[in-house]
């Protein structure tokens, strides 16, 4: 089993003392197995919430509680954890049923996110909190070199595009619905469409601002 997951353990820079934890963490509930990664996912979710909170506390000494909460919520979610899972190439190692495999399960952000949480839960059980923190912190530094509100929230459109490509295989369309107000104070209304279905609508002082707000609303709807 060590050989089977050699690449993953190298990317983690962590070697399991009990490899069965890792196998369980990578076993999706669709498999006909006596175990799945759901319990480890539950544990990993709780540990990661603390790890990311602690990371932000020490790396953003001037950030307010509200700012840290917003940044954490932009990382501690399905899209954020799926991004970390992709960096570890977890999609190559997840054990799925044939039906889920044929349904592009390896590309589903929910499955990738759950697997990442489960792997971190497995590391916690196999060793301790310190190792989960060290691995997660290193990945955050690599994937979010500028971890602040401006950088993380500057582009909801890019985040939404990543989510819709993974979930639906398409990118969103932004359609201008209305323009109002005098030239010096125009208001733009944008409808966000995915596969021809309106997911959100928003207004802003510029088309870009309206698009960003619509993308934010659509992300919240997709999470729901």
N, C-alpha and C positions, 0 to 999 in steps of 0.2 A: 504493500500500500504506500510505503514511503516513496518507492520508485514511481508509482502511479501519479502522485501529486508533487513530484520533485520540483517542477517548474513553478507551481503555485507557492510552495514553501520558500523557494528562492526569492520570488517577488515579495513575499511577506517578510523575508529575512528572519524567519522564525521556523524552527523545526519542532514538530509535535512529538511529545513524549508518548502520548496515547493517540495514535493515528485514527482510531475509531471515532474520536470526537470530530475530526475533520470530515470523515466520510459521512457522518450523520449530518453535519452542517451543510453538506452539498447535496443532500437527498431531499428532493421536492416531494410534497405530499401526494402528488399524482402517481408516484412509484408504488408498486405493490410490494411494500416493505414493512417490516415490523416496527420501523421508526421513520420519522421525517424530521426536517429541520425546524419545525414550528416552535418547539420549546426553546431551542437554542436561539432562535430569532427573538423570542420574547426577552430572553436574558440579555442578548446583545443590544437590543434596543435600549434597555435601561442603562447598561454600562456606557454606551456611546453617547447618550444624552448628557451624562456627567463628564465624559472625556472631552466632548466638544465644548461644553460650558466652561470647563476648567481651562482649556486651550485658549478660548476667547478672553477669559478673565485675565490671564497673564500676558497675552499678546496684544491686547487692546487696553492698556491701562487708563486711557482717557475716555473710553466709551462709556455711555450711560447704560443703565440696566435695560432700558427700552431698546437701545441700539444693539446691544448684545443679544437680546431676545430675537430681534428681527434677523440678525445675521445667522444665529443658530438655526432658526426656522428655515432659512434658505439652504442650509446644509443638511440638517436632520430631517430629511423627507425622502420620498421614493426616488425622485429625480437625482437628488444629491448623492444618495447611497448607491444608486445604479451607476453613477459616474465613477465612484470609488471602486465598485465591483468590476467595471470595465477595465480600470487601470490594473487590476489584479488578474484580468482575463478569466474571471469566474465563469463567464458564459461557456467556456470550453470544458469546464469540469462539473457543472451541475448535472445531477442525475435526474432525468425526467422520464415520464411514461412515453410510449410511442405516440399516443394521441397528443400529448402536450408538445412533444418534439415536432410533430407535423403541423402544430398550430403556432410555430415560431416562438415557442416558449423561451428559447435562449435569448431572445431579443426583448422580452417583456420587462419593462422597468420594475414591475412589482416583484417578479421572480428574482431579478438581479439584486434588488434592494434587500429582499428577505434573505438571500444567500449571504450577502455581505454582513448583515446583522448577525446571522447565525455563525459565520466564521469567527467574528469577533467574540461572540459568546463562547465559542469552542476554545478560543485562545485563553479567555478568562478562566475557564474551568481547567484547562490544561496547565496553566501557569498562575497568572495573577493579573491584577488591574494594571500594574506597571507596564507589562508587555503590550496590552491593548492600547494603552495611552501612547507608548513610544511608537508603535506601528501607525496608529491613526494620525498622530501629530506629524509624523514624517510625510504621510500621504497628503495631509492638508497643506503642508508647506510646498509640496511639489505641484499640487493641482490648483491651489489658490495662493499664488505668490503675493498677491495684493489683497489680503483679506480685510476688507472694510466695506462699509455700507455703499459707498459710491461704486466700487467695483462689482460687488455682488448684486446690486439692484439696478445697475445701469442698463441692463439689457434683458428684460423679461422676454423679449422677442426671441432671442437666441435660445434661452432655456425652453420656451414653449416649442420652438422648432425641433429641438432635440427630443422632447417628449412626444410630439405628434408623429415624428418620423418613426420612433420606436413603437408607438401604440397603434398608429393607423397607416403608416407607410406614406404619409403625405406631409406637406408643409402648409401652414395656415395662409389664408388670403385676407388682406385688409382692404375693405371697400369703403370709400368715402361716401357717407350718407347725406351729409348736410354741412353747409358753411354759413355761419351767421355772424352778425356784429360788424362794426366799422372796420376799415382797413387796418387801423392801428391797434385793434383789439379783437381780432377774429377768433372765433371758436369753431373747432373742427370736430365733427362727429364721425366716428369710425365703427363699422361693424366687422367683427372678426369671424371668419367663416372657416370651417374645417369640413372637407368633403361636402361642400354645399350647404352645410347646416350652420346657422348662426349660434356661436357659443358665448359671445360677449359683445357688448357695445359700450363705448366710452367717448368722452369729449375731452378736448384739451386746447391749449393756446397755440399748438402747432400739430401738424399731422403726426409727427414723431411722438409727441407727448401722448396724444390720443391712442396711438398704436400701442405704446408701452403700457398704458393703463388698461387697454382692452386685453393685452396679453396677460397681464397680472390677474385680471378677473377670470380669464379662461383657465389659467393654471390652477386657481383656487377651485373652480368648478370641476376640473379634471381630478383634482385631489379628492374632492367630495364624492 
